[in-house]
Amino acid sequence: MSDIYKHGAYGQIQAVGSRVPNASRSAIVYIGTAPVHTLALGTGESYNVNKPVVVNNISEARQLFGYSDDWASYTLCEAMKVHMESKGVGPLVLINVLDPTNTNHKNTTAVSNDMTPDNGRIVISSAESIILESVVIQTKDETPVTKVKGTDYTIAYNIDKKQIVITEIGTGLGTSALAVTYYTIKPSGVTNSDVIGSSDGLGLNTGTFAVKNVYQMTGYIPSFLGAPGFSSVPAIHTAMYQNSQKINDHWDAYMFVDLPLTNSGTVLTLDSAVTYKNANGYTKQNETVYFPMAKGTDGAYYHLSVLAAANFQELLLAQDGVPFKTASNTDCSIIENLYTSASDTGRVYDDAIINAKLNKNGIASAAYVGGRWAIWGASSADYNQTDGDSINVAETNRMMLFYISNDFQHRRTRDVDKPMTSNDLQTIVAEEQARLDALRKMGALLYGNVFLDASAKAKSDIMNGDYAFTFNVTTTPLAKSLTAIVNWTDTGFATYFESLGD
């Protein structure tokens, strides 16, 4: 009998040599910072901080988290832009750790300016850093009178113009100069510890640990994780990894992460990036690691992990959420060139260089292939050419194993705590086999077989209500390379001379 108490539906990934024994609601979860301070809060409302929130489109994302083109300060905005605006795909689950009520995340000295209403309006320009809810408007009288929001005026932030517009209600603002006081946000105050977060083990989770709240709060399985701008910090990367395995004791997540561009102030090269990767633990089985960044045709600088994840989500949506197609070799027309640093100019990295320096060492990137820029590299981070295996050579292999396990648990929990007859067991096996057959038919698997474990140990567990179903599957291999072998032969001359003889 097993020593572990179980209550629910569970999944386990195990390797045996080269074999590893309704579409699930898989989500791409991003952890980072968003300009929530630009939002107006209603009565009783609070900022979305350390709280997984589903956003289905760019409009919803802006409404719930705000938006800024300053992706270095507000990292979640890059994911919003790439997935929902550039690619038009979603949904995403966003976890923001920037808290305007945290004294470390804002400047503690108030800013005050005298401003005179113009036709009943006050416009504050360059207002992107202003905490909207901190704005206070007072008269300049000897005994100042504080204007009341909702009674004397309305206030809103214009994302596109980066302006705060204060509009009077009736004649609430008057025509005299007013003292407008406010506090500003300090994104640099967000520390690695804020992003890493913590858990009390009883459901109070912050930062990367808030991934534990995704399923309960959104209904989505946290199947894929990203943190552009933060995943390149080793301590945060480690926390992501720790919180990506058996989330809630159930879910396995796959990570899209980046290596940093510098190490202790020194710019990483394609060679030193490999050394950094291995020395800092970017070698996990459940991640694809990207390097360097990309300069876009729009002048912006993109994390390749985000570009790849957006392309990958597009594939997911086209394949009912089944992750058997890789983002590698998918079009990425926004890329103008790879970017390592402002001082590193004039280099052109062709795919031969990317293959030899990065891909063969388990680092994905981008390359100009097939007449266009594309994401380039499909291996998991634990792959290298010397000791790679049939699983880590393609990220989709492990993604598929996770998918089958997560999907089973998501669907089968409703069968728990119900009488389980022999017919019920046969029905479950038949239904699961049908799903594997469907995956094989769509090209996601080469082989799939499921059966009830009836070993002596399993029978002992069954007496305690613990049933184990074994899934033996072979994922469909990716074509890592295609080679044309062209031989010259003189065979054609026979026909040639025959034609001359006629």
WODAHU-V342494 format. One record per residue. RES is the residue in one letter. SS is DSSP state (h for helix, s for strand, l for the rest). NEAR is the number of other C-alpha atoms within 8 Angstrom. D_LAST is the distance of its C-alpha to the last C-alpha in Angstrom with 1 decimal. Layout:
res=RES ss=SS near=NEAR d_last=D_LAST
res=RES ss=SS near=NEAR d_last=D_LAST
This chain:
res=M ss=l near=6 d_last=86.8
res=S ss=l near=5 d_last=85.4
res=D ss=l near=4 d_last=87.9
res=I ss=l near=4 d_last=86.5
res=Y ss=l near=5 d_last=87.9
res=K ss=l near=5 d_last=85.2
res=H ss=l near=5 d_last=85.7
res=G ss=l near=6 d_last=82.6
res=A ss=l near=11 d_last=78.9
res=Y ss=l near=8 d_last=77.3
res=G ss=l near=9 d_last=73.9
res=Q ss=l near=5 d_last=73.0
res=I ss=l near=9 d_last=69.9
res=Q ss=l near=6 d_last=69.3
res=A ss=s near=8 d_last=66.4
res=V ss=s near=7 d_last=65.7
res=G ss=l near=5 d_last=63.1
res=S ss=l near=8 d_last=60.1
res=R ss=s near=9 d_last=61.3
res=V ss=s near=13 d_last=63.9
res=P ss=l near=10 d_last=65.8
res=N ss=l near=3 d_last=68.0
res=A ss=l near=7 d_last=66.5
res=S ss=l near=11 d_last=69.1
res=R ss=l near=8 d_last=70.7
res=S ss=s near=10 d_last=69.3
res=A ss=s near=12 d_last=70.4
res=I ss=s near=12 d_last=69.5
res=V ss=s near=14 d_last=72.9
res=Y ss=s near=14 d_last=73.6
res=I ss=s near=15 d_last=76.7
res=G ss=s near=17 d_last=77.9
res=T ss=l near=13 d_last=80.0
res=A ss=l near=14 d_last=80.1
res=P ss=l near=12 d_last=82.4
res=V ss=h near=13 d_last=84.6
res=H ss=h near=15 d_last=87.5
res=T ss=h near=12 d_last=86.2
res=L ss=l near=14 d_last=86.8
res=A ss=l near=9 d_last=90.0
res=L ss=l near=9 d_last=91.6
res=G ss=l near=5 d_last=93.5
res=T ss=l near=4 d_last=96.8
res=G ss=l near=5 d_last=96.4
res=E ss=l near=6 d_last=92.8
res=S ss=l near=5 d_last=91.6
res=Y ss=l near=9 d_last=88.5
res=N ss=l near=11 d_last=85.5
res=V ss=l near=9 d_last=86.1
res=N ss=l near=11 d_last=84.9
res=K ss=l near=11 d_last=84.1
res=P ss=l near=14 d_last=80.6
res=V ss=s near=10 d_last=79.8
res=V ss=s near=9 d_last=76.7
res=V ss=s near=12 d_last=75.2
res=N ss=l near=9 d_last=72.6
res=N ss=l near=12 d_last=71.6
res=I ss=h near=11 d_last=72.3
res=S ss=h near=6 d_last=75.2
res=E ss=h near=9 d_last=76.9
res=A ss=h near=13 d_last=76.3
res=R ss=h near=9 d_last=78.0
res=Q ss=h near=8 d_last=80.8
res=L ss=h near=9 d_last=81.6
res=F ss=h near=11 d_last=80.8
res=G ss=l near=14 d_last=80.6
res=Y ss=l near=10 d_last=77.7
res=S ss=l near=10 d_last=77.2
res=D ss=l near=6 d_last=74.4
res=D ss=l near=6 d_last=76.3
res=W ss=l near=10 d_last=74.3
res=A ss=l near=6 d_last=75.8
res=S ss=l near=8 d_last=79.2
res=Y ss=l near=14 d_last=78.1
res=T ss=l near=14 d_last=75.3
res=L ss=h near=16 d_last=74.9
res=C ss=h near=12 d_last=73.9
res=E ss=h near=13 d_last=70.6
res=A ss=h near=12 d_last=69.7
res=M ss=h near=11 d_last=71.0
res=K ss=h near=10 d_last=68.9
res=V ss=h near=12 d_last=65.6
res=H ss=h near=12 d_last=65.8
res=M ss=h near=13 d_last=67.5
res=E ss=h near=11 d_last=66.7
res=S ss=h near=7 d_last=63.4
res=K ss=l near=10 d_last=61.7
res=G ss=l near=8 d_last=64.0
res=V ss=l near=11 d_last=64.5
res=G ss=l near=10 d_last=67.7
res=P ss=l near=10 d_last=70.2
res=L ss=s near=11 d_last=71.6
res=V ss=s near=13 d_last=74.8
res=L ss=s near=14 d_last=76.6
res=I ss=s near=17 d_last=79.5
res=N ss=s near=15 d_last=81.3
res=V ss=l near=15 d_last=83.8
res=L ss=l near=13 d_last=85.1
res=D ss=l near=10 d_last=88.7
res=P ss=l near=12 d_last=90.6
res=T ss=l near=6 d_last=93.8
res=N ss=l near=7 d_last=93.3
res=T ss=h near=8 d_last=95.3
res=N ss=h near=8 d_last=92.8
res=H ss=h near=15 d_last=90.0
res=K ss=s near=14 d_last=91.9
res=N ss=l near=11 d_last=93.9
res=T ss=l near=6 d_last=97.6
res=T ss=l near=5 d_last=98.9
res=A ss=l near=9 d_last=99.0
res=V ss=s near=8 d_last=97.7
res=S ss=s near=8 d_last=99.9
res=N ss=s near=7 d_last=99.3
res=D ss=s near=8 d_last=101.3
res=M ss=s near=9 d_last=99.3
res=T ss=s near=9 d_last=100.5
res=P ss=l near=13 d_last=99.0
res=D ss=s near=7 d_last=97.1
res=N ss=l near=4 d_last=97.3
res=G ss=l near=11 d_last=98.1
res=R ss=s near=10 d_last=95.2
res=I ss=s near=11 d_last=94.9
res=V ss=s near=8 d_last=91.4
res=I ss=s near=8 d_last=90.9
res=S ss=l near=7 d_last=87.7
res=S ss=l near=7 d_last=85.7
res=A ss=l near=9 d_last=87.2
res=E ss=l near=8 d_last=84.4
res=S ss=l near=10 d_last=86.7
res=I ss=s near=12 d_last=89.8
res=I ss=l near=13 d_last=90.9
res=L ss=h near=13 d_last=91.4
res=E ss=h near=8 d_last=94.1
res=S ss=h near=9 d_last=96.2
res=V ss=l near=10 d_last=96.7
res=V ss=s near=9 d_last=100.4
res=I ss=s near=10 d_last=101.7
res=Q ss=s near=11 d_last=105.4
res=T ss=s near=12 d_last=107.6
res=K ss=l near=10 d_last=109.0
res=D ss=l near=6 d_last=112.6
res=E ss=l near=4 d_last=115.3
res=T ss=l near=5 d_last=114.9
res=P ss=l near=8 d_last=111.1
res=V ss=l near=8 d_last=110.0
res=T ss=s near=8 d_last=106.8
res=K ss=l near=12 d_last=104.5
res=V ss=l near=7 d_last=103.3
res=K ss=s near=8 d_last=99.6
res=G ss=l near=7 d_last=99.1
res=T ss=l near=8 d_last=102.4
res=D ss=l near=13 d_last=102.3
res=Y ss=s near=14 d_last=98.6
res=T ss=s near=11 d_last=95.1
res=I ss=s near=10 d_last=92.8
res=A ss=s near=10 d_last=89.0
res=Y ss=s near=11 d_last=86.3
res=N ss=s near=9 d_last=83.3
res=I ss=l near=9 d_last=80.2
res=D ss=l near=4 d_last=78.1
res=K ss=l near=5 d_last=80.8
res=K ss=l near=11 d_last=82.5
res=Q ss=s near=13 d_last=85.8
res=I ss=s near=13 d_last=88.8
res=V ss=s near=12 d_last=90.3
res=I ss=s near=11 d_last=93.9
res=T ss=s near=10 d_last=94.9
res=E ss=s near=12 d_last=98.5
res=I ss=l near=11 d_last=99.8
res=G ss=l near=5 d_last=102.3
res=T ss=l near=8 d_last=104.0
res=G ss=l near=10 d_last=103.8
res=L ss=l near=11 d_last=102.7
res=G ss=l near=7 d_last=105.0
res=T ss=l near=8 d_last=104.5
res=S ss=l near=7 d_last=106.0
res=A ss=s near=10 d_last=104.2
res=L ss=s near=12 d_last=103.5
res=A ss=s near=12 d_last=103.0
res=V ss=s near=12 d_last=99.6
res=T ss=s near=12 d_last=99.5
res=Y ss=s near=13 d_last=96.6
res=Y ss=l near=14 d_last=95.1
res=T ss=s near=11 d_last=91.5
res=I ss=s near=12 d_last=89.1
res=K ss=l near=11 d_last=88.1
res=P ss=h near=11 d_last=84.7
res=S ss=h near=7 d_last=85.0
res=G ss=h near=8 d_last=87.9
res=V ss=l near=12 d_last=85.6
res=T ss=l near=7 d_last=85.6
res=N ss=h near=8 d_last=83.3
res=S ss=h near=6 d_last=86.0
res=D ss=h near=10 d_last=85.9
res=V ss=h near=15 d_last=82.2
res=I ss=h near=14 d_last=82.6
res=G ss=l near=12 d_last=85.5
res=S ss=l near=9 d_last=87.6
res=S ss=s near=10 d_last=88.6
res=D ss=l near=7 d_last=91.9
res=G ss=l near=6 d_last=90.3
res=L ss=l near=5 d_last=91.9
res=G ss=l near=7 d_last=89.5
res=L ss=l near=7 d_last=90.4
res=N ss=s near=14 d_last=87.2
res=T ss=l near=15 d_last=86.1
res=G ss=h near=16 d_last=83.0
res=T ss=h near=13 d_last=80.3
res=F ss=h near=12 d_last=82.7
res=A ss=h near=14 d_last=82.6
res=V ss=h near=12 d_last=79.2
res=K ss=h near=10 d_last=81.5
res=N ss=h near=11 d_last=82.7
res=V ss=h near=14 d_last=79.3
res=Y ss=h near=10 d_last=79.0
res=Q ss=h near=7 d_last=82.6
res=M ss=h near=8 d_last=82.7
res=T ss=h near=9 d_last=79.3
res=G ss=l near=8 d_last=78.0
res=Y ss=l near=10 d_last=74.8
res=I ss=s near=12 d_last=73.7
res=P ss=s near=15 d_last=73.6
res=S ss=s near=13 d_last=70.1
res=F ss=s near=12 d_last=68.9
res=L ss=s near=15 d_last=71.0
res=G ss=s near=14 d_last=70.7
res=A ss=l near=13 d_last=73.1
res=P ss=l near=17 d_last=71.4
res=G ss=l near=10 d_last=73.5
res=F ss=l near=10 d_last=75.5
res=S ss=l near=14 d_last=73.1
res=S ss=l near=12 d_last=72.5
res=V ss=l near=8 d_last=76.1
res=P ss=h near=9 d_last=76.3
res=A ss=h near=8 d_last=79.6
res=I ss=h near=13 d_last=78.3
res=H ss=h near=13 d_last=75.0
res=T ss=h near=9 d_last=77.0
res=A ss=h near=10 d_last=79.1
res=M ss=h near=12 d_last=76.1
res=Y ss=h near=10 d_last=74.8
res=Q ss=h near=7 d_last=78.1
res=N ss=l near=12 d_last=78.2
res=S ss=l near=13 d_last=74.7
res=Q ss=l near=9 d_last=75.2
res=K ss=l near=10 d_last=76.8
res=I ss=s near=12 d_last=78.3
res=N ss=l near=6 d_last=81.3
res=D ss=l near=6 d_last=80.5
res=H ss=l near=11 d_last=77.4
res=W ss=s near=15 d_last=74.6
res=D ss=l near=12 d_last=72.0
res=A ss=l near=14 d_last=70.8
res=Y ss=s near=11 d_last=67.7
res=M ss=s near=12 d_last=68.3
res=F ss=s near=15 d_last=66.3
res=V ss=s near=15 d_last=68.0
res=D ss=s near=15 d_last=67.6
res=L ss=l near=12 d_last=68.3
res=P ss=l near=10 d_last=70.6
res=L ss=l near=11 d_last=69.4
res=T ss=s near=8 d_last=72.2
res=N ss=s near=8 d_last=74.3
res=S ss=l near=4 d_last=77.9
res=G ss=l near=5 d_last=76.8
res=T ss=s near=6 d_last=73.8
res=V ss=s near=9 d_last=70.4
res=L ss=l near=12 d_last=68.1
res=T ss=l near=7 d_last=64.7
res=L ss=h near=8 d_last=61.7
res=D ss=h near=9 d_last=62.8
res=S ss=h near=8 d_last=66.5
res=A ss=h near=11 d_last=65.8
res=V ss=h near=12 d_last=64.6
res=T ss=h near=8 d_last=67.7
res=Y ss=h near=8 d_last=69.9
res=K ss=h near=11 d_last=68.2
res=N ss=h near=9 d_last=68.9
res=A ss=h near=7 d_last=72.4
res=N ss=l near=7 d_last=73.5
res=G ss=l near=9 d_last=72.4
res=Y ss=l near=10 d_last=69.4
res=T ss=l near=11 d_last=67.7
res=K ss=l near=10 d_last=68.7
res=Q ss=l near=9 d_last=66.7
res=N ss=l near=12 d_last=67.2
res=E ss=s near=13 d_last=66.1
res=T ss=s near=15 d_last=63.3
res=V ss=s near=15 d_last=64.3
res=Y ss=s near=13 d_last=63.0
res=F ss=l near=13 d_last=63.0
res=P ss=l near=14 d_last=63.4
res=M ss=s near=12 d_last=64.1
res=A ss=s near=13 d_last=61.9
res=K ss=s near=13 d_last=62.6
res=G ss=s near=12 d_last=61.8
res=T ss=l near=8 d_last=60.3
res=D ss=l near=5 d_last=63.8
res=G ss=l near=6 d_last=65.6
res=A ss=l near=7 d_last=67.0
res=Y ss=s near=9 d_last=66.7
res=Y ss=s near=11 d_last=65.6
res=H ss=s near=12 d_last=66.0
res=L ss=h near=15 d_last=62.7
res=S ss=h near=13 d_last=64.5
res=V ss=h near=14 d_last=65.3
res=L ss=h near=12 d_last=61.9
res=A ss=h near=11 d_last=60.4
res=A ss=h near=10 d_last=63.1
res=A ss=h near=12 d_last=62.5
res=N ss=h near=11 d_last=58.8
res=F ss=h near=11 d_last=59.7
res=Q ss=h near=10 d_last=62.1
res=E ss=h near=10 d_last=59.5
res=L ss=h near=12 d_last=57.4
res=L ss=h near=12 d_last=60.5
res=L ss=h near=8 d_last=61.3
res=A ss=h near=7 d_last=57.8
res=Q ss=l near=8 d_last=58.0
res=D ss=l near=7 d_last=61.5
res=G ss=l near=11 d_last=63.0
res=V ss=l near=10 d_last=61.0
res=P ss=l near=12 d_last=60.1
res=F ss=l near=10 d_last=56.8
res=K ss=l near=8 d_last=54.8
res=T ss=l near=11 d_last=55.5
res=A ss=l near=12 d_last=56.1
res=S ss=l near=10 d_last=53.8
res=N ss=l near=10 d_last=50.7
res=T ss=l near=8 d_last=52.3
res=D ss=s near=8 d_last=52.3
res=C ss=l near=10 d_last=55.4
res=S ss=l near=8 d_last=54.9
res=I ss=l near=7 d_last=58.5
res=I ss=s near=11 d_last=57.8
res=E ss=s near=10 d_last=57.4
res=N ss=s near=8 d_last=57.7
res=L ss=s near=11 d_last=59.4
res=Y ss=s near=11 d_last=63.1
res=T ss=l near=11 d_last=65.1
res=S ss=l near=8 d_last=67.8
res=A ss=l near=6 d_last=68.6
res=S ss=l near=4 d_last=68.4
res=D ss=l near=8 d_last=65.0
res=T ss=l near=6 d_last=62.8
res=G ss=l near=4 d_last=59.3
res=R ss=l near=5 d_last=57.8
res=V ss=l near=5 d_last=54.5
res=Y ss=l near=8 d_last=54.2
res=D ss=l near=8 d_last=50.6
res=D ss=h near=9 d_last=49.8
res=A ss=h near=6 d_last=49.1
res=I ss=h near=9 d_last=52.8
res=I ss=h near=13 d_last=54.1
res=N ss=h near=9 d_last=52.3
res=A ss=h near=8 d_last=53.5
res=K ss=h near=11 d_last=57.0
res=L ss=l near=15 d_last=58.0
res=N ss=h near=14 d_last=55.9
res=K ss=h near=11 d_last=55.7
res=N ss=h near=11 d_last=59.5
res=G ss=l near=15 d_last=60.2
res=I ss=s near=16 d_last=60.5
res=A ss=s near=15 d_last=58.7
res=S ss=s near=14 d_last=58.1
res=A ss=s near=12 d_last=55.7
res=A ss=s near=12 d_last=52.4
res=Y ss=s near=10 d_last=49.9
res=V ss=s near=9 d_last=46.8
res=G ss=l near=5 d_last=44.1
res=G ss=l near=5 d_last=45.0
res=R ss=s near=9 d_last=48.7
res=W ss=s near=14 d_last=51.9
res=A ss=s near=14 d_last=52.5
res=I ss=s near=17 d_last=55.1
res=W ss=s near=11 d_last=53.7
res=G ss=l near=11 d_last=55.0
res=A ss=l near=13 d_last=55.7
res=S ss=l near=14 d_last=57.6
res=S ss=l near=17 d_last=61.3
res=A ss=l near=16 d_last=63.6
res=D ss=l near=10 d_last=64.2
res=Y ss=l near=15 d_last=60.6
res=N ss=l near=9 d_last=59.3
res=Q ss=l near=7 d_last=56.2
res=T ss=l near=4 d_last=58.3
res=D ss=l near=6 d_last=60.1
res=G ss=l near=10 d_last=58.5
res=D ss=l near=8 d_last=58.2
res=S ss=l near=7 d_last=56.5
res=I ss=l near=9 d_last=59.2
res=N ss=l near=15 d_last=59.9
res=V ss=l near=11 d_last=56.2
res=A ss=l near=13 d_last=56.3
res=E ss=h near=15 d_last=59.4
res=T ss=h near=11 d_last=58.5
res=N ss=h near=13 d_last=59.1
res=R ss=h near=12 d_last=62.7
res=M ss=h near=12 d_last=63.0
res=M ss=h near=13 d_last=61.9
res=L ss=h near=10 d_last=64.4
res=F ss=h near=12 d_last=67.1
res=Y ss=h near=12 d_last=66.0
res=I ss=h near=8 d_last=66.3
res=S ss=h near=13 d_last=69.7
res=N ss=h near=14 d_last=71.1
res=D ss=h near=10 d_last=69.8
res=F ss=h near=10 d_last=71.4
res=Q ss=h near=12 d_last=74.7
res=H ss=h near=9 d_last=74.7
res=R ss=h near=9 d_last=74.2
res=R ss=h near=9 d_last=76.2
res=T ss=h near=9 d_last=79.4
res=R ss=h near=5 d_last=80.6
res=D ss=h near=6 d_last=80.5
res=V ss=l near=9 d_last=83.0
res=D ss=l near=4 d_last=86.6
res=K ss=l near=5 d_last=85.7
res=P ss=l near=4 d_last=86.0
res=M ss=l near=7 d_last=82.8
res=T ss=l near=6 d_last=82.4
res=S ss=h near=6 d_last=79.8
res=N ss=h near=7 d_last=78.0
res=D ss=h near=8 d_last=78.2
res=L ss=h near=10 d_last=76.5
res=Q ss=h near=8 d_last=73.7
res=T ss=h near=8 d_last=73.2
res=I ss=h near=8 d_last=72.9
res=V ss=h near=12 d_last=70.4
res=A ss=h near=8 d_last=68.4
res=E ss=h near=8 d_last=68.5
res=E ss=h near=9 d_last=67.6
res=Q ss=h near=11 d_last=64.7
res=A ss=h near=8 d_last=63.5
res=R ss=h near=8 d_last=63.5
res=L ss=h near=11 d_last=61.5
res=D ss=h near=9 d_last=59.0
res=A ss=h near=8 d_last=58.8
res=L ss=h near=10 d_last=58.2
res=R ss=h near=12 d_last=55.4
res=K ss=h near=8 d_last=53.8
res=M ss=l near=7 d_last=53.9
res=G ss=l near=8 d_last=52.2
res=A ss=l near=12 d_last=55.4
res=L ss=s near=14 d_last=55.7
res=L ss=s near=10 d_last=53.5
res=Y ss=s near=9 d_last=56.5
res=G ss=s near=13 d_last=60.1
res=N ss=s near=9 d_last=62.9
res=V ss=s near=11 d_last=66.6
res=F ss=s near=8 d_last=69.5
res=L ss=s near=10 d_last=73.3
res=D ss=l near=9 d_last=74.5
res=A ss=l near=7 d_last=76.7
res=S ss=l near=6 d_last=77.6
res=A ss=h near=6 d_last=81.2
res=K ss=h near=8 d_last=81.8
res=A ss=h near=13 d_last=80.2
res=K ss=h near=9 d_last=82.4
res=S ss=h near=9 d_last=85.4
res=D ss=h near=12 d_last=84.3
res=I ss=h near=9 d_last=83.7
res=M ss=l near=7 d_last=87.3
res=N ss=l near=6 d_last=88.1
res=G ss=l near=6 d_last=85.7
res=D ss=l near=9 d_last=82.9
res=Y ss=l near=9 d_last=79.5
res=A ss=l near=7 d_last=76.3
res=F ss=s near=9 d_last=72.8
res=T ss=s near=9 d_last=70.0
res=F ss=s near=10 d_last=66.7
res=N ss=s near=11 d_last=63.7
res=V ss=s near=12 d_last=60.8
res=T ss=s near=10 d_last=57.5
res=T ss=s near=10 d_last=56.5
res=T ss=l near=10 d_last=52.9
res=P ss=l near=6 d_last=51.5
res=L ss=l near=5 d_last=50.3
res=A ss=l near=5 d_last=47.0
res=K ss=l near=4 d_last=48.3
res=S ss=l near=4 d_last=44.9
res=L ss=l near=5 d_last=41.2
res=T ss=l near=4 d_last=38.9
res=A ss=l near=4 d_last=35.1
res=I ss=l near=4 d_last=33.8
res=V ss=l near=4 d_last=30.5
res=N ss=l near=4 d_last=28.5
res=W ss=l near=4 d_last=25.7
res=T ss=l near=5 d_last=23.1
res=D ss=l near=6 d_last=19.9
res=T ss=h near=6 d_last=18.5
res=G ss=h near=7 d_last=16.2
res=F ss=h near=7 d_last=14.4
res=A ss=h near=8 d_last=12.8
res=T ss=h near=8 d_last=11.0
res=Y ss=h near=8 d_last=10.4
res=F ss=h near=8 d_last=8.9
res=E ss=h near=8 d_last=6.7
res=S ss=h near=7 d_last=5.4
res=L ss=h near=6 d_last=5.4
res=G ss=h near=5 d_last=3.8
res=D ss=l near=4 d_last=0.0
